[in-house]
């Protein structure tokens, strides 16, 4: 199956894979401070993988430890499906070897250790969103220009 393509949009789509409801809501609330994003929640790694098969995301944020499918598997699949989409790992465990390996293999662009403040989260994620925003705006302008007679 070929990767889903980005639909023309003025909003960024973020996949948030997190099995802890309170943390999922916390991150969603942080992202709600931005008016240019839509957050799609995945309460498990399995659900995140299903969504990655059929949906386009501009940024993928995933917890590391989740049930049967962990965050590294989610971020590896995100890289395969949407290589340009930044990937962020969040975890409550200090697994430095895992994080370094994931970064070196290109599966993770940013890493955040729990607990993190809203400012710390946005310091890491906002530049990724801003870069994606510029790319999306360019693509949207290009697509619109092609449709003009």
C-alpha positions in Angstrom: 0.0 0.0 0.0 1.4 3.4 -0.9 1.7 6.1 1.7 -1.2 8.5 2.1 -0.7 11.8 0.5 -1.0 15.2 2.2 -4.4 16.8 1.4 -4.3 20.5 0.8 -4.9 22.1 4.2 -4.2 25.2 6.1 -4.1 23.2 9.4 -1.5 20.8 10.6 -2.4 17.2 11.6 -0.7 15.8 14.6 -0.9 12.1 15.6 -0.6 11.8 19.3 0.0 8.2 20.4 -0.2 7.9 24.2 -1.8 5.2 26.3 -2.2 7.2 29.5 -5.5 9.3 29.1 -4.3 12.1 31.5 -1.0 12.6 29.6 -2.8 12.4 26.3 -5.2 15.2 27.5 -2.3 17.2 28.9 -0.5 17.2 25.6 -3.7 17.9 23.7 -4.3 20.9 25.9 -0.7 22.2 25.3 -1.3 21.9 21.5 -4.7 23.6 21.8 -2.7 26.8 22.5 -2.0 26.8 18.7 -4.9 27.5 16.4 -3.4 25.9 13.4 -3.3 22.2 14.5 -5.7 19.3 14.6 -4.7 16.6 17.1 -5.7 13.0 16.3 -5.5 10.8 19.4 -4.4 7.2 19.4 -4.8 5.5 22.8 -2.5 2.6 21.8 0.4 1.8 19.5 -1.9 -0.5 17.6 -4.3 2.3 16.9 -1.5 4.6 15.9 -0.3 2.0 13.3 -3.8 1.7 11.9 -4.1 5.4 11.6 -0.7 5.7 9.9 -1.8 3.2 7.2 -4.7 5.4 6.1 -4.2 9.0 7.3 -1.6 11.7 6.6 0.1 13.5 9.6 2.4 16.4 9.6 4.0 15.5 13.0 3.9 12.3 15.0 4.2 12.4 18.8 4.4 9.0 20.6 5.0 7.7 24.1 7.7 5.0 24.2 6.1 2.4 26.4 2.6 1.4 25.3 1.1 -2.1 25.5 1.9 -4.5 22.6 3.2 -1.9 20.1 5.8 0.5 21.6 6.5 4.1 20.5 9.6 3.1 18.6 7.6 0.8 16.3 5.1 3.7 15.8 7.8 6.2 14.9 9.6 3.7 12.6 6.3 3.2 10.8 5.7 6.9 10.6 9.1 7.4 9.1 8.3 4.8 6.4 4.9 6.3 5.6 5.8 10.0 5.8 9.6 10.4 5.8 9.3 14.2 6.0 7.0 14.3 9.0 8.9 15.0 12.2 8.7 12.4 15.0 8.8 13.1 18.7 9.2 10.5 21.4 8.0 11.1 25.0 8.8 8.7 27.8 8.8 8.5 31.6 11.8 6.2 31.5 15.4 7.2 31.1 16.2 4.9 28.3 19.2 6.9 26.9 20.6 4.0 24.8 17.2 3.5 23.1 16.8 7.2 22.5 20.3 7.6 21.1 19.9 4.6 18.9 16.5 5.8 17.6 17.9 9.3 16.9 21.0 7.8 15.1 18.8 5.6 13.0 16.6 8.6 12.0 13.4 7.3 13.7 13.2 10.2 16.3 13.7 13.9 15.7 13.1 15.1 19.2 12.9 13.4 22.7 11.1 14.6 25.8 11.4 13.0 29.2 8.2 13.0 31.4 7.3 15.0 33.3 7.6 18.0 31.0 6.2 21.5 31.3 4.1 23.0 28.6 6.9 25.4 27.7 9.4 22.5 27.5 7.1 20.6 25.2 6.5 23.7 23.0 10.2 24.5 22.9 10.8 21.2 21.3 7.7 20.8 19.1 6.9 24.4 18.0 9.9 24.7 15.6 8.9 21.4 14.0 5.3 22.7 13.6 6.5 26.0 12.2 8.7 24.3 9.6 5.8 22.0 8.6 3.6 25.1 8.4 5.9 26.8 6.0 6.1 23.7 3.8 2.3 23.2 3.9 1.7 26.8 2.9 4.1 26.6 0.0 2.4 23.4 -1.2 -1.0 24.9 -0.8 0.0 28.0 -2.8 1.5 25.7 -5.5 -1.6 23.6 -5.7 -3.8 26.6 -5.9 -1.6 28.1 -8.6 -1.9 25.0 -10.7 -5.7 25.2 -10.6 -5.9 28.8 -11.8 -6.8 28.9 -15.6 
